[in-house]
Amino acid sequence: MSNLGGSGCELLIPLSERKPLKDIERSIIKTYRKHIWTKFTRAVRDFKLVEEGDKIAVAISGGKDSLLMAKLFQELKRHGRMNFELEFIAMNPGFHESNKELLLNNCEYLNIPVKMFESGIFDIVDEIANDYPCYMCARMRRGSLYAQAQKLGCNKLALGHHFNDVIETTMLNILYAGNYKTMRPKLHATNFEGLQLIRPMYYIHEDDIKRYTMNAGISPMNCGCVVAAQKTSSKRAEIKALIKELKKNFKDVEKSIFQSAQNVNIDSILGWEKGGEKYSFLDFYDEE
């Protein structure tokens, strides 16, 4: 079996520059109150992501987004008024040993009581997904996380997708898939009864996550996979670059893309899908 777990961090920060844990935790509520904490709690409130009696599995990938999400949930439990439980879970899909150690060390330093489980997904993806390894890997990872969350008695699985993930996915679907779909802040799991997926970082911008991570002195891990680098180019990177270019002449372009999914005018589109059924404007044209 091939060793597919690449080694590397998104941000290389010396251990000596790590800030004390109490300062890292305090900064979420103080320094980043407007750009991170308030947006997190607003998403929780707007979309009813956390409710009384929930048991939430918080998925830790080792990257900057999930590490921050774990700390946000801890702060919510500490300062919130709802009674809910947390399980912090991390899947090892076949990481290089150094990446696995980095993930566990970061969680230990940040006081995140993570439970790691094995899956071996990298090797499987390398064998069966020649053309779209990232797509297949994401599907398999999610299924594995759902199964682990269910095993732990959780009713919700939290993933660290943020604002930029949402708008990039929207544009990926429009430009490369020829459809209009976006990431929803929550959805019911298709094959795992009683489980919901939630995205509490829905409003938080990636630049603010990077700023928090750098200032906290945290060295997060990347996805740890070299399969995609060997087999595909990153369409998401292309979309990210496109949006950055559009911002030069239209500073609110990200906001417009994000809001477009909330302002779909059914009277002005040609077709749509609902509950697995496809509809055309012609189906209702004579009723107008």
Backbone as CSV, one residue per row, in Angstrom:
resi,resn,N_x,N_y,N_z,CA_x,CA_y,CA_z,C_x,C_y,C_z
1,MET,0.850,-1.201,0.000,0.000,0.000,0.000,0.881,1.245,0.000
2,SER,0.488,2.240,-0.757,1.291,3.457,-0.850,1.042,4.375,0.328
3,ASN,2.074,5.130,0.693,1.925,6.115,1.767,1.514,7.434,1.138
4,LEU,0.245,7.816,1.307,-0.279,8.981,0.632,-0.396,10.191,1.527
5,GLY,-0.036,10.071,2.768,-0.195,11.204,3.676,0.946,12.181,3.544
6,GLY,0.728,13.274,2.863,1.758,14.296,2.717,2.007,15.002,4.022
7,SER,3.159,15.572,4.145,3.497,16.299,5.357,3.493,17.789,5.087
8,GLY,3.059,18.593,6.069,3.111,20.040,5.889,2.032,20.766,6.646
9,CYS,2.286,22.040,6.912,1.338,22.892,7.610,0.886,24.002,6.691
10,GLU,-0.260,24.576,7.006,-0.699,25.755,6.283,0.097,26.974,6.724
11,LEU,0.423,27.037,7.997,1.177,28.168,8.541,2.248,27.606,9.463
12,LEU,3.507,27.874,9.163,4.594,27.354,9.979,4.959,28.392,11.034
13,ILE,4.625,28.112,12.279,4.862,29.057,13.368,5.691,28.354,14.443
14,PRO,6.818,28.914,14.850,7.643,28.290,15.893,6.847,28.095,17.183
15,LEU,7.119,26.991,17.874,6.420,26.708,19.123,6.625,27.822,20.140
16,SER,7.780,28.488,20.047,8.079,29.558,20.998,7.147,30.754,20.850
17,GLU,6.484,30.856,19.690,5.594,31.984,19.440,4.133,31.665,19.774
18,ARG,3.884,30.482,20.270,2.529,30.156,20.704,2.131,31.028,21.889
19,LYS,0.910,31.486,21.871,0.400,32.287,22.977,-0.185,31.375,24.049
20,PRO,-0.253,31.836,25.280,-0.885,31.037,26.341,-2.328,30.715,25.983
21,LEU,-2.774,29.538,26.371,-4.122,29.079,26.012,-5.192,30.053,26.487
22,LYS,-5.040,30.590,27.688,-6.057,31.502,28.207,-6.180,32.753,27.342
23,ASP,-5.058,33.201,26.761,-5.088,34.366,25.875,-5.752,34.027,24.539
24,ILE,-5.493,32.828,24.049,-6.115,32.376,22.798,-7.618,32.310,22.963
25,GLU,-8.056,31.749,24.075,-9.494,31.613,24.318,-10.145,32.978,24.551
26,ARG,-9.469,33.842,25.293,-10.026,35.163,25.570,-10.139,35.996,24.299
27,SER,-9.198,35.822,23.369,-9.199,36.630,22.144,-10.422,36.358,21.276
28,ILE,-10.983,35.157,21.369,-12.173,34.820,20.573,-13.323,35.744,20.945
29,ILE,-13.489,35.970,22.236,-14.589,36.801,22.723,-14.246,38.291,22.659
30,LYS,-12.975,38.622,22.845,-12.558,40.027,22.906,-12.084,40.549,21.552
31,THR,-10.895,40.124,21.139,-10.265,40.657,19.920,-11.071,40.362,18.666
32,TYR,-11.603,39.149,18.581,-12.309,38.725,17.360,-13.818,38.632,17.565
33,ARG,-14.293,39.415,18.482,-15.728,39.374,18.790,-16.582,39.704,17.559
34,LYS,-16.235,40.771,16.841,-17.037,41.224,15.703,-16.936,40.276,14.511
35,HIS,-15.721,39.873,14.180,-15.498,39.149,12.936,-15.622,37.631,13.058
36,ILE,-15.514,37.100,14.276,-15.593,35.645,14.447,-16.698,35.240,15.415
37,TRP,-16.603,35.673,16.670,-17.536,35.204,17.689,-18.982,35.593,17.380
38,THR,-19.220,36.852,17.040,-20.578,37.310,16.756,-21.155,36.606,15.524
39,LYS,-20.321,36.372,14.525,-20.798,35.695,13.312,-21.108,34.227,13.593
40,PHE,-20.318,33.625,14.459,-20.581,32.233,14.858,-21.921,32.132,15.592
41,THR,-22.118,32.970,16.584,-23.358,32.896,17.371,-24.577,33.312,16.533
42,ARG,-24.366,34.206,15.572,-25.477,34.614,14.704,-25.920,33.456,13.811
43,ALA,-24.963,32.708,13.274,-25.314,31.550,12.459,-26.033,30.499,13.291
44,VAL,-25.548,30.271,14.508,-26.201,29.317,15.411,-27.646,29.731,15.658
45,ARG,-27.847,31.014,15.849,-29.184,31.540,16.132,-30.061,31.584,14.880
46,ASP,-29.520,32.114,13.788,-30.310,32.281,12.563,-30.826,30.956,12.021
47,PHE,-29.979,29.932,12.076,-30.326,28.657,11.448,-30.660,27.558,12.449
48,LYS,-30.763,27.924,13.738,-31.103,26.967,14.796,-30.187,25.743,14.738
49,LEU,-28.881,26.016,14.735,-27.900,24.945,14.589,-27.651,24.180,15.877
50,VAL,-27.799,24.850,17.008,-27.606,24.215,18.307,-28.873,24.400,19.117
51,GLU,-29.408,23.278,19.611,-30.658,23.314,20.362,-30.515,22.551,21.665
52,GLU,-31.416,22.822,22.560,-31.404,22.193,23.886,-31.366,20.668,23.755
53,GLY,-30.410,20.051,24.478,-30.323,18.593,24.495,-29.519,17.979,23.370
54,ASP,-28.968,18.802,22.481,-28.162,18.278,21.378,-26.905,17.585,21.899
55,LYS,-26.465,16.588,21.134,-25.133,16.017,21.339,-24.430,16.146,19.993
56,ILE,-23.431,17.022,19.942,-22.819,17.420,18.678,-21.419,16.836,18.533
57,ALA,-21.192,16.148,17.413,-19.856,15.677,17.069,-19.164,16.777,16.275
58,VAL,-18.099,17.310,16.816,-17.343,18.384,16.159,-16.166,17.747,15.435
59,ALA,-16.194,17.805,14.100,-15.176,17.128,13.291,-13.900,17.955,13.217
60,ILE,-12.791,17.373,13.632,-11.497,18.047,13.627,-10.634,17.447,12.519
61,SER,-10.356,18.234,11.494,-9.505,17.762,10.397,-8.036,18.045,10.672
62,GLY,-7.785,18.987,11.561,-6.421,19.419,11.841,-6.098,20.757,11.206
63,GLY,-6.990,21.234,10.310,-6.788,22.518,9.656,-7.240,23.673,10.523
64,LYS,-6.988,24.877,10.032,-7.279,26.095,10.794,-8.765,26.241,11.099
65,ASP,-9.622,25.856,10.146,-11.062,26.063,10.298,-11.639,25.199,11.424
66,SER,-11.303,23.923,11.420,-11.885,23.020,12.410,-11.315,23.257,13.808
67,LEU,-10.048,23.668,13.895,-9.481,23.965,15.213,-10.181,25.168,15.841
68,LEU,-10.434,26.190,15.025,-11.164,27.354,15.534,-12.591,26.967,15.890
69,MET,-13.238,26.159,15.051,-14.608,25.745,15.329,-14.702,25.025,16.676
70,ALA,-13.732,24.184,16.968,-13.733,23.471,18.249,-13.688,24.444,19.419
71,LYS,-12.825,25.470,19.314,-12.729,26.465,20.392,-14.008,27.290,20.491
72,LEU,-14.633,27.591,19.365,-15.895,28.346,19.378,-16.983,27.551,20.097
73,PHE,-17.045,26.260,19.844,-18.041,25.440,20.527,-17.765,25.376,22.026
74,GLN,-16.512,25.293,22.400,-16.184,25.279,23.828,-16.601,26.585,24.498
75,GLU,-16.374,27.705,23.804,-16.785,28.992,24.351,-18.316,29.102,24.414
76,LEU,-18.991,28.575,23.411,-20.457,28.606,23.410,-21.011,27.814,24.582
77,LYS,-20.407,26.677,24.856,-20.862,25.860,25.986,-20.564,26.551,27.310
78,ARG,-19.428,27.260,27.354,-19.026,27.949,28.579,-19.891,29.171,28.856
79,HIS,-20.240,29.911,27.810,-20.959,31.174,27.987,-22.430,31.120,27.569
80,GLY,-22.818,30.046,26.876,-24.191,29.972,26.380,-25.192,29.585,27.448
81,ARG,-26.454,29.606,27.044,-27.531,29.306,27.991,-28.221,27.978,27.710
82,MET,-27.781,27.294,26.645,-28.388,26.016,26.304,-27.587,24.858,26.884
83,ASN,-28.280,23.772,27.143,-27.635,22.568,27.638,-27.405,21.621,26.463
84,PHE,-26.136,21.394,26.109,-25.822,20.470,25.025,-24.465,19.824,25.301
85,GLU,-24.213,18.703,24.640,-22.969,17.961,24.827,-22.110,18.048,23.574
86,LEU,-20.806,17.863,23.755,-19.865,17.909,22.639,-18.991,16.667,22.624
87,GLU,-18.744,16.157,21.425,-17.751,15.107,21.189,-16.830,15.624,20.087
88,PHE,-15.540,15.633,20.333,-14.586,16.102,19.339,-13.961,14.880,18.670
89,ILE,-14.179,14.737,17.369,-13.711,13.546,16.672,-12.773,13.922,15.518
90,ALA,-11.770,13.088,15.298,-10.826,13.283,14.196,-10.632,11.947,13.499
91,MET,-10.713,11.971,12.189,-10.503,10.771,11.403,-9.089,10.766,10.847
92,ASN,-8.419,9.630,10.938,-7.110,9.469,10.314,-7.300,8.692,9.010
93,PRO,-7.308,9.404,7.866,-7.548,8.734,6.586,-6.286,8.105,6.003
94,GLY,-5.165,8.239,6.718,-3.891,7.733,6.225,-2.826,8.806,6.232
95,PHE,-2.870,9.660,7.258,-1.915,10.756,7.365,-0.476,10.249,7.476
96,HIS,0.444,11.068,6.992,1.842,10.881,7.344,1.935,11.023,8.860
97,GLU,2.812,10.277,9.483,2.898,10.259,10.945,3.106,11.654,11.528
98,SER,3.868,12.504,10.820,4.128,13.853,11.319,2.853,14.690,11.338
99,ASN,1.971,14.486,10.347,0.701,15.206,10.324,-0.219,14.740,11.441
100,LYS,-0.232,13.441,11.661,-1.051,12.892,12.747,-0.602,13.467,14.086
101,GLU,0.704,13.520,14.298,1.243,14.070,15.546,0.920,15.555,15.677
102,LEU,0.993,16.288,14.549,0.682,17.713,14.579,-0.762,17.944,14.996
103,LEU,-1.680,17.173,14.429,-3.094,17.311,14.774,-3.303,17.045,16.271
104,LEU,-2.753,15.940,16.751,-2.954,15.577,18.157,-2.273,16.577,19.097
105,ASN,-1.095,17.073,18.712,-0.391,18.046,19.555,-1.144,19.376,19.623
106,ASN,-1.682,19.809,18.486,-2.472,21.044,18.482,-3.703,20.910,19.373
107,CYS,-4.364,19.769,19.283,-5.557,19.557,20.112,-5.201,19.507,21.595
108,GLU,-4.065,18.889,21.908,-3.630,18.830,23.310,-3.324,20.231,23.823
109,TYR,-2.602,21.016,23.015,-2.237,22.364,23.431,-3.467,23.251,23.589
110,LEU,-4.463,23.082,22.693,-5.668,23.914,22.727,-6.746,23.354,23.666
111,ASN,-6.405,22.295,24.389,-7.344,21.676,25.338,-8.616,21.205,24.638
112,ILE,-8.442,20.539,23.492,-9.553,19.942,22.753,-9.448,18.427,22.942
113,PRO,-10.341,17.817,23.718,-10.262,16.374,24.005,-10.716,15.529,22.814
114,VAL,-9.871,15.434,21.817,-10.245,14.788,20.564,-10.133,13.268,20.653
115,LYS,-11.022,12.600,19.935,-10.997,11.142,19.811,-10.699,10.816,18.350
116,MET,-9.539,10.199,18.094,-9.151,9.892,16.719,-9.523,8.451,16.378
117,PHE,-10.017,8.252,15.139,-10.310,6.904,14.670,-9.712,6.719,13.281
118,GLU,-9.443,5.484,12.913,-8.774,5.179,11.652,-9.790,4.890,10.545
119,SER,-9.399,5.217,9.288,-10.283,4.905,8.165,-9.547,4.382,6.930
120,GLY,-8.310,4.810,6.700,-7.556,4.351,5.536,-8.114,4.827,4.205
121,ILE,-8.804,5.953,4.216,-9.484,6.447,3.014,-8.502,6.851,1.910
122,PHE,-7.353,7.394,2.249,-6.408,7.836,1.217,-6.031,6.701,0.268
123,ASP,-5.758,5.528,0.822,-5.379,4.394,-0.019,-6.532,3.959,-0.918
124,ILE,-7.734,3.980,-0.385,-8.909,3.577,-1.165,-9.135,4.550,-2.308
125,VAL,-9.075,5.842,-2.009,-9.294,6.871,-3.029,-8.250,6.774,-4.127
126,ASP,-7.016,6.493,-3.764,-5.935,6.392,-4.744,-6.207,5.282,-5.758
127,GLU,-6.889,4.219,-5.307,-7.156,3.073,-6.168,-8.387,3.257,-7.047
128,ILE,-9.436,3.930,-6.530,-10.711,3.933,-7.257,-11.087,5.268,-7.883
129,ALA,-10.400,6.356,-7.532,-10.820,7.676,-8.021,-9.684,8.352,-8.786
130,ASN,-9.526,7.963,-10.043,-8.433,8.508,-10.842,-8.658,9.958,-11.246
131,ASP,-9.922,10.306,-11.555,-10.203,11.617,-12.124,-10.583,12.670,-11.090
132,TYR,-11.375,12.271,-10.078,-11.865,13.250,-9.103,-11.625,12.766,-7.671
133,PRO,-10.360,12.666,-7.267,-10.069,12.140,-5.925,-10.612,13.000,-4.797
134,CYS,-10.609,14.344,-4.965,-11.083,15.216,-3.883,-12.575,15.000,-3.633
135,TYR,-13.345,14.864,-4.721,-14.791,14.644,-4.595,-15.067,13.325,-3.875
136,MET,-14.386,12.259,-4.316,-14.605,10.947,-3.706,-14.141,10.932,-2.256
137,CYS,-12.996,11.568,-2.006,-12.460,11.608,-0.643,-13.425,12.333,0.293
138,ALA,-13.969,13.468,-0.170,-14.905,14.240,0.658,-16.142,13.425,1.005
139,ARG,-16.674,12.690,0.016,-17.861,11.861,0.256,-17.565,10.755,1.252
140,MET,-16.430,10.105,1.083,-16.076,9.007,1.977,-15.768,9.511,3.378
141,ARG,-15.093,10.643,3.470,-14.804,11.220,4.785,-16.092,11.539,5.534
142,ARG,-17.033,12.161,4.817,-18.280,12.544,5.472,-19.036,11.311,5.964
143,GLY,-19.089,10.283,5.127,-19.766,9.055,5.536,-19.128,8.440,6.765
144,SER,-17.799,8.458,6.803,-17.071,7.916,7.941,-17.318,8.735,9.199
145,LEU,-17.377,10.061,9.045,-17.646,10.941,10.186,-19.077,10.755,10.694
146,TYR,-20.025,10.624,9.767,-21.411,10.353,10.157,-21.488,9.080,11.003
147,ALA,-20.834,8.029,10.520,-20.887,6.738,11.207,-20.297,6.845,12.612
148,GLN,-19.188,7.572,12.734,-18.561,7.734,14.045,-19.441,8.566,14.966
149,ALA,-20.042,9.628,14.431,-20.939,10.471,15.237,-22.121,9.656,15.736
150,GLN,-22.684,8.837,14.866,-23.814,7.997,15.252,-23.404,6.983,16.316
151,LYS,-22.208,6.444,16.160,-21.688,5.476,17.130,-21.565,6.097,18.516
152,LEU,-21.254,7.383,18.567,-21.089,8.093,19.842,-22.408,8.645,20.382
153,GLY,-23.509,8.370,19.666,-24.828,8.806,20.131,-25.129,10.263,19.859
154,CYS,-24.450,10.851,18.865,-24.685,12.258,18.530,-25.847,12.403,17.550
155,ASN,-26.515,13.538,17.614,-27.594,13.815,16.666,-27.200,14.871,15.636
156,LYS,-25.994,15.461,15.810,-25.517,16.450,14.853,-24.015,16.286,14.641
157,LEU,-23.588,16.569,13.398,-22.177,16.565,13.038,-21.824,17.955,12.537
158,ALA,-20.859,18.602,13.162,-20.458,19.963,12.786,-19.200,19.930,11.933
159,LEU,-19.267,20.608,10.783,-18.111,20.740,9.893,-17.687,22.209,9.818
160,GLY,-16.406,22.443,9.515,-15.848,23.790,9.585,-15.897,24.591,8.304
161,HIS,-16.891,24.361,7.444,-17.015,25.167,6.225,-17.364,26.615,6.586
162,HIS,-16.716,27.559,5.907,-16.901,28.972,6.219,-17.514,29.731,5.034
163,PHE,-17.644,31.039,5.193,-18.263,31.915,4.193,-17.660,31.722,2.804
164,ASN,-16.331,31.686,2.722,-15.671,31.567,1.421,-15.896,30.204,0.790
165,ASP,-15.991,29.165,1.602,-16.339,27.843,1.075,-17.709,27.886,0.407
166,VAL,-18.633,28.621,1.022,-20.002,28.706,0.509,-20.028,29.378,-0.861
167,ILE,-19.392,30.543,-0.976,-19.470,31.270,-2.250,-18.641,30.580,-3.336
168,GLU,-17.535,29.955,-2.953,-16.734,29.228,-3.947,-17.480,28.013,-4.475
169,THR,-18.197,27.324,-3.592,-18.992,26.174,-4.025,-20.110,26.612,-4.963
170,THR,-20.733,27.741,-4.651,-21.784,28.283,-5.516,-21.244,28.544,-6.912
171,MET,-20.087,29.193,-6.996,-19.498,29.512,-8.285,-18.966,28.280,-9.011
172,LEU,-18.451,27.316,-8.277,-18.012,26.053,-8.884,-19.173,25.366,-9.595
173,ASN,-20.329,25.335,-8.931,-21.494,24.686,-9.515,-21.991,25.423,-10.756
174,ILE,-21.985,26.741,-10.699,-22.457,27.528,-11.847,-21.530,27.356,-13.049
175,LEU,-20.222,27.506,-12.819,-19.278,27.553,-13.926,-18.819,26.191,-14.432
176,TYR,-18.746,25.198,-13.536,-18.220,23.905,-13.947,-19.270,22.797,-14.008
177,ALA,-20.341,22.919,-13.226,-21.367,21.867,-13.226,-22.628,22.282,-13.970
178,GLY,-22.771,23.582,-14.267,-23.939,24.044,-14.999,-25.224,23.951,-14.209
179,ASN,-25.127,24.111,-12.887,-26.334,24.130,-12.052,-26.173,25.186,-10.964
180,TYR,-27.265,25.465,-10.258,-27.203,26.439,-9.168,-27.464,25.711,-7.858
181,LYS,-26.380,25.457,-7.134,-26.460,24.831,-5.814,-25.438,25.506,-4.915
182,THR,-25.769,25.576,-3.657,-24.834,26.146,-2.702,-24.738,25.236,-1.489
183,MET,-23.886,25.573,-0.549,-23.815,24.854,0.731,-24.889,25.394,1.650
184,ARG,-25.686,24.517,2.216,-26.675,24.954,3.196,-26.069,24.918,4.593
185,PRO,-26.556,25.753,5.504,-25.999,25.772,6.861,-26.338,24.516,7.659
186,LYS,-27.365,23.801,7.249,-27.643,22.511,7.878,-28.467,21.651,6.918
187,LEU,-28.344,20.340,7.073,-29.110,19.411,6.258,-29.212,18.076,6.976
188,HIS,-30.233,17.320,6.614,-30.416,15.983,7.178,-29.511,14.996,6.450
189,ALA,-28.869,14.117,7.205,-28.030,13.087,6.594,-28.910,12.120,5.809
190,THR,-28.490,11.797,4.603,-29.295,10.949,3.732,-29.371,9.505,4.225
191,ASN,-28.236,8.950,4.621,-28.178,7.526,4.964,-27.981,7.250,6.448
192,PHE,-28.098,8.294,7.270,-27.918,8.111,8.711,-29.098,8.757,9.432
193,GLU,-30.076,7.940,9.750,-31.324,8.444,10.319,-31.081,9.177,11.639
194,GLY,-31.713,10.329,11.763,-31.632,11.097,13.001,-30.421,11.999,13.109
195,LEU,-29.569,12.015,12.091,-28.363,12.849,12.115,-28.511,14.066,11.205
196,GLN,-28.033,15.201,11.679,-27.995,16.406,10.872,-26.551,16.894,10.750
197,LEU,-26.240,17.483,9.609,-24.957,18.136,9.408,-25.164,19.633,9.617
198,ILE,-24.282,20.270,10.384,-24.399,21.713,10.616,-23.083,22.403,10.276
199,ARG,-23.186,23.663,9.821,-22.013,24.456,9.458,-22.071,25.790,10.215
200,PRO,-21.629,25.813,11.461,-21.768,27.023,12.294,-20.825,28.167,11.928
201,MET,-19.840,27.919,11.036,-18.925,28.991,10.631,-19.371,29.625,9.318
202,TYR,-20.635,29.478,9.007,-21.235,29.879,7.737,-20.999,31.342,7.383
203,TYR,-20.973,32.216,8.384,-20.811,33.649,8.143,-19.363,34.141,8.273
204,ILE,-18.453,33.284,8.735,-17.100,33.719,9.060,-16.194,33.683,7.820
205,HIS,-15.487,34.792,7.576,-14.610,34.896,6.417,-13.265,34.220,6.676
206,GLU,-12.738,33.610,5.624,-11.486,32.868,5.756,-10.328,33.759,6.190
207,ASP,-10.266,34.984,5.714,-9.170,35.881,6.103,-9.145,36.121,7.607
208,ASP,-10.318,36.185,8.234,-10.380,36.385,9.683,-9.931,35.130,10.428
209,ILE,-10.213,33.963,9.842,-9.744,32.706,10.441,-8.222,32.644,10.372
210,LYS,-7.659,33.028,9.229,-6.201,33.041,9.071,-5.555,34.009,10.052
211,ARG,-6.173,35.178,10.215,-5.628,36.191,11.116,-5.632,35.687,12.564
212,TYR,-6.740,35.074,12.963,-6.828,34.513,14.317,-5.764,33.437,14.523
213,THR,-5.644,32.549,13.547,-4.711,31.425,13.657,-3.266,31.906,13.771
214,MET,-2.908,32.866,12.927,-1.545,33.403,12.953,-1.259,34.115,14.274
215,ASN,-2.169,34.953,14.704,-1.957,35.713,15.937,-1.945,34.823,17.175
216,ALA,-2.640,33.680,17.096,-2.658,32.753,18.227,-1.402,31.891,18.267
217,GLY,-0.633,31.911,17.177,0.582,31.097,17.137,0.304,29.628,16.911
218,ILE,-0.789,29.320,16.190,-1.168,27.931,15.915,-0.661,27.541,14.528
219,SER,-0.058,26.354,14.405,0.380,25.829,13.111,-0.586,24.730,12.679
220,PRO,-1.615,25.068,11.887,-2.589,24.064,11.469,-2.040,23.182,10.356
221,MET,-2.680,22.052,10.154,-2.288,21.112,9.117,-3.103,21.366,7.857
222,ASN,-2.530,21.048,6.690,-3.348,21.059,5.481,-4.083,19.724,5.387
223,CYS,-4.678,19.390,4.244,-5.464,18.159,4.158,-4.601,16.916,4.279
224,GLY,-3.277,17.054,4.095,-2.385,15.919,4.293,-2.383,14.928,3.150
225,CYS,-3.018,15.256,2.029,-3.157,14.300,0.935,-2.377,14.760,-0.288
226,VAL,-1.608,13.829,-0.895,-0.878,14.157,-2.115,-1.544,13.559,-3.342
227,VAL,-2.647,12.840,-3.163,-3.345,12.225,-4.295,-3.839,13.291,-5.257
228,ALA,-4.492,14.323,-4.717,-5.051,15.380,-5.563,-3.959,16.118,-6.312
229,ALA,-2.848,16.369,-5.651,-1.752,17.088,-6.295,-1.173,16.284,-7.455
230,GLN,-1.230,14.962,-7.351,-0.682,14.111,-8.388,-1.624,13.970,-9.579
231,LYS,-2.946,14.099,-9.334,-3.912,13.716,-10.359,-4.778,14.833,-10.903
232,THR,-4.960,15.900,-10.166,-5.884,16.928,-10.616,-5.358,18.325,-10.354
233,SER,-5.884,19.277,-11.087,-5.659,20.683,-10.759,-6.807,21.124,-9.869
234,SER,-6.608,22.171,-9.135,-7.622,22.608,-8.190,-8.570,23.617,-8.828
235,LYS,-9.775,23.185,-9.121,-10.789,24.091,-9.652,-11.173,25.116,-8.596
236,ARG,-11.163,24.709,-7.342,-11.499,25.647,-6.271,-10.483,26.782,-6.215
237,ALA,-9.213,26.472,-6.436,-8.188,27.520,-6.447,-8.437,28.491,-7.595
238,GLU,-8.895,27.969,-8.730,-9.213,28.831,-9.863,-10.369,29.769,-9.525
239,ILE,-11.388,29.241,-8.859,-12.541,30.051,-8.468,-12.123,31.111,-7.451
240,LYS,-11.274,30.716,-6.513,-10.790,31.662,-5.501,-10.066,32.837,-6.169
241,ALA,-9.247,32.510,-7.174,-8.517,33.549,-7.899,-9.469,34.430,-8.704
242,LEU,-10.503,33.833,-9.284,-11.485,34.593,-10.057,-12.222,35.594,-9.172
243,ILE,-12.670,35.145,-8.010,-13.385,36.031,-7.094,-12.477,37.164,-6.623
244,LYS,-11.222,36.849,-6.365,-10.262,37.874,-5.957,-10.102,38.929,-7.050
245,GLU,-10.075,38.493,-8.297,-9.945,39.420,-9.413,-11.197,40.293,-9.549
246,LEU,-12.378,39.691,-9.375,-13.629,40.438,-9.470,-13.731,41.502,-8.383
247,LYS,-13.164,41.225,-7.226,-13.213,42.170,-6.097,-12.476,43.472,-6.386
248,LYS,-11.555,43.436,-7.336,-10.789,44.646,-7.653,-11.702,45.758,-8.164
249,ASN,-12.745,45.382,-8.885,-13.671,46.374,-9.447,-15.025,46.380,-8.750
250,PHE,-15.301,45.355,-7.937,-16.591,45.295,-7.240,-16.349,44.690,-5.862
251,LYS,-16.153,45.559,-4.878,-15.735,45.100,-3.548,-16.773,44.234,-2.842
252,ASP,-18.049,44.343,-3.243,-19.106,43.569,-2.588,-19.484,42.310,-3.353
253,VAL,-18.621,41.860,-4.261,-18.974,40.705,-5.086,-19.190,39.451,-4.239
254,GLU,-18.400,39.275,-3.171,-18.569,38.102,-2.304,-19.940,38.119,-1.633
255,LYS,-20.328,39.271,-1.149,-21.630,39.430,-0.507,-22.761,39.129,-1.480
256,SER,-22.630,39.581,-2.734,-23.661,39.354,-3.741,-23.802,37.871,-4.063
257,ILE,-22.668,37.173,-4.198,-22.710,35.734,-4.471,-23.386,35.013,-3.315
258,PHE,-23.005,35.381,-2.104,-23.555,34.740,-0.905,-25.070,34.956,-0.817
259,GLN,-25.509,36.181,-1.037,-26.931,36.507,-0.894,-27.782,35.971,-2.034
260,SER,-27.160,35.649,-3.165,-27.931,35.174,-4.319,-28.725,33.908,-4.006
261,ALA,-28.183,33.059,-3.130,-28.880,31.821,-2.783,-30.104,32.072,-1.905
262,GLN,-30.198,33.280,-1.333,-31.353,33.627,-0.505,-32.381,34.450,-1.273
263,ASN,-32.041,34.784,-2.522,-32.912,35.661,-3.309,-33.232,35.086,-4.688
264,VAL,-33.467,33.785,-4.745,-33.802,33.134,-6.009,-35.249,33.473,-6.377
265,ASN,-35.446,34.015,-7.565,-36.788,34.374,-8.046,-37.293,33.266,-8.963
266,ILE,-38.191,32.437,-8.455,-38.712,31.296,-9.214,-39.402,31.746,-10.491
267,ASP,-39.966,32.945,-10.485,-40.669,33.453,-11.669,-39.719,33.843,-12.796
268,SER,-38.414,33.830,-12.529,-37.464,34.300,-13.535,-36.413,33.259,-13.899
269,ILE,-36.678,31.990,-13.602,-35.738,30.934,-13.975,-36.433,29.898,-14.854
270,LEU,-35.632,29.111,-15.553,-36.181,28.153,-16.530,-36.564,26.822,-15.919
271,GLY,-35.846,26.414,-14.897,-36.148,25.113,-14.302,-35.561,24.976,-12.919
272,TRP,-36.076,24.019,-12.166,-35.581,23.774,-10.815,-35.889,22.340,-10.420
273,GLU,-35.279,21.916,-9.327,-35.481,20.567,-8.825,-35.935,20.633,-7.380
274,LYS,-36.922,19.830,-7.035,-37.453,19.797,-5.673,-37.828,18.364,-5.321
275,GLY,-37.220,17.866,-4.237,-37.537,16.513,-3.803,-37.235,15.452,-4.841
276,GLY,-36.195,15.678,-5.640,-35.820,14.708,-6.656,-36.593,14.831,-7.959
277,GLU,-37.587,15.703,-7.996,-38.391,15.924,-9.198,-37.929,17.207,-9.897
278,LYS,-37.835,17.149,-11.224,-37.434,18.318,-12.004,-38.657,19.020,-12.578
279,TYR,-38.613,20.355,-12.546,-39.728,21.163,-13.031,-39.219,22.180,-14.052
280,SER,-40.089,22.548,-14.983,-39.807,23.573,-15.968,-40.794,24.716,-15.788
281,PHE,-40.380,25.924,-16.164,-41.294,27.043,-16.089,-42.505,26.814,-16.978
282,LEU,-42.354,25.960,-17.996,-43.473,25.659,-18.892,-44.584,24.884,-18.181
283,ASP,-44.219,24.160,-17.112,-45.219,23.391,-16.357,-46.260,24.323,-15.732
284,PHE,-45.880,25.580,-15.509,-46.759,26.514,-14.822,-47.055,27.756,-15.677
285,TYR,-46.547,27.754,-16.914,-46.652,28.931,-17.756,-48.094,29.356,-18.020
286,ASP,-48.964,28.400,-18.293,-50.375,28.735,-18.625,-51.176,29.178,-17.403
287,GLU,-50.606,28.978,-16.192,-51.314,29.385,-14.977,-51.047,30.844,-14.648
288,GLU,-50.075,31.464,-15.331,-49.694,32.825,-15.005,-50.738,33.821,-15.531
